[in-house]
Amino acid sequence: MCGSGQTGVPAGTMLHLMSSPSTILVVDDNEGQRYSVCRALQMAGFTTIEACNGSDGLLRIRELPNLVALDVRLPDIDGFEVCRRMKADTTISGVPVVLVSAAEQSRSAVNDAVQVGAVGYLFHPFSPEQLIAVVKGCLAKSVAKATSAQIPIE
């Protein structure tokens, strides 16, 4: 594996989401970008796992992070296909994905992201504050969705 980030405790329960730092899998082939994203997340209290390409990302997702920050342009499998494969696998399909893209990419890529199951989208360049806001927002939606799925409706 090419990722050298920390490995977090697998996210399996609502209690884990509330009592432990959330773990974010960062998938990016650009080492500098990956470092910057991981550092910003770590400074905000998150644990990070790293992967340097789509294949590695699909392996590291098995560690069940709370969220995946996934670059669109990867050397082996593009981010849209990685997301599509994740969402097709019921063991990992519940992990939210935020796709990250270069600013020169078409804004219509956001529609493509929604089609493959991503819950968020970030365009480079973005500030650490924007990254953290998107990640926290997507995690909050994920927790709310999981909570509502556990509440019996009478």
C-alpha positions in Angstrom: 0.0 0.0 0.0 1.2 3.5 -0.7 -0.7 5.3 2.1 1.4 6.1 5.2 -1.3 7.7 7.3 -2.5 6.6 10.7 -5.0 3.8 10.9 -8.1 4.6 12.9 -10.5 2.4 14.8 -13.2 1.1 12.5 -16.4 3.1 12.6 -19.1 0.6 13.4 -21.6 2.3 15.7 -23.2 5.6 16.5 -21.4 5.6 19.8 -18.1 5.6 17.9 -19.2 8.6 15.9 -20.0 10.5 19.0 -17.2 9.5 21.4 -14.1 9.1 19.2 -12.5 11.3 16.6 -13.9 10.6 13.2 -11.6 8.8 10.8 -11.3 10.2 7.3 -9.8 8.3 4.4 -8.0 10.7 2.1 -7.4 9.3 -1.5 -5.2 11.5 -3.6 -2.2 10.7 -5.9 -0.7 14.1 -5.3 1.5 13.7 -2.2 1.5 17.4 -1.4 -2.3 17.7 -1.7 -2.8 14.6 0.3 -0.5 15.9 3.0 -2.2 19.3 3.1 -5.7 17.7 3.4 -4.6 15.2 6.1 -2.8 17.9 8.1 -5.9 20.2 8.0 -8.1 17.3 9.1 -5.7 16.3 11.9 -5.4 19.9 13.1 -9.3 19.8 13.4 -9.2 16.7 15.5 -9.8 14.0 12.9 -7.8 10.8 12.4 -6.7 10.2 8.8 -5.9 7.2 6.7 -4.1 7.8 3.3 -4.3 6.1 -0.1 -2.4 7.3 -3.2 -4.6 5.8 -5.9 -8.1 4.3 -6.5 -7.0 0.7 -6.0 -5.4 1.5 -2.7 -8.4 3.5 -1.7 -10.7 0.6 -2.4 -8.5 -1.5 -0.1 -8.3 1.1 2.7 -12.0 1.7 2.7 -12.3 -1.8 4.3 -11.0 -0.1 7.5 -14.4 1.6 7.6 -13.6 5.3 8.0 -16.4 7.7 8.8 -15.9 9.6 5.5 -13.8 9.4 2.3 -12.2 12.5 0.7 -11.6 11.3 -2.8 -9.7 13.0 -5.6 -11.5 12.8 -9.0 -8.3 12.4 -11.1 -6.4 9.4 -10.0 -3.8 7.5 -12.1 -5.5 4.1 -12.1 -9.2 4.4 -11.4 -10.9 7.8 -11.5 -12.7 9.0 -8.4 -16.1 8.6 -9.9 -15.5 4.9 -10.6 -14.1 4.4 -7.1 -17.2 6.0 -5.6 -19.4 3.9 -7.9 -17.7 0.7 -6.8 -18.0 1.7 -3.1 -21.7 2.4 -3.4 -22.3 -1.0 -5.2 -20.7 -2.9 -2.2 -23.2 -3.2 0.6 -20.4 -3.6 3.2 -19.0 -0.1 2.5 -21.8 1.7 0.7 -22.9 3.6 3.8 -19.5 5.5 4.1 -20.1 9.0 2.8 -17.8 10.3 0.0 -16.7 13.9 -0.7 -15.2 14.2 -4.2 -12.4 16.7 -4.6 -11.5 18.2 -8.0 -9.3 20.7 -9.7 -11.1 24.0 -10.4 -10.6 23.7 -14.1 -13.0 20.7 -14.2 -16.5 21.3 -15.3 -19.1 22.3 -12.7 -21.3 19.6 -14.3 -19.0 17.2 -12.5 -21.0 17.9 -9.4 -24.0 16.3 -11.2 -21.8 13.3 -12.0 -20.8 13.1 -8.3 -24.4 12.9 -7.2 -25.1 10.2 -9.8 -22.3 8.0 -8.3 -23.4 8.6 -4.7 -21.1 11.3 -3.4 -22.6 13.5 -0.6 -20.2 16.4 -1.2 -17.9 18.1 -3.7 -14.9 20.4 -3.2 -13.1 22.3 -6.0 -9.4 23.2 -5.6 -8.2 25.6 -4.4 -10.1 25.4 -1.1 -9.1 26.6 2.4 -8.7 24.3 5.4 -11.8 26.0 6.8 -13.8 25.1 3.7 -12.6 21.5 3.9 -13.5 21.2 7.6 -16.9 22.7 7.0 -17.7 20.3 4.2 -16.4 17.3 6.1 -18.3 18.2 9.3 -21.5 18.9 7.4 -21.3 15.6 5.6 -20.6 13.7 8.8 -23.5 15.4 10.5 -25.8 14.4 7.7 -24.5 10.8 7.9 -25.1 10.7 11.7 -28.6 12.2 11.2 -29.4 9.7 8.5 -28.2 6.8 10.6 -30.1 8.0 13.6 -33.3 8.4 11.7 -32.9 4.9 10.3 -32.8 3.5 13.8 -35.9 5.3 15.1 -39.0 3.2 14.8 -41.9 5.0 13.1 -45.3 4.2 14.7 
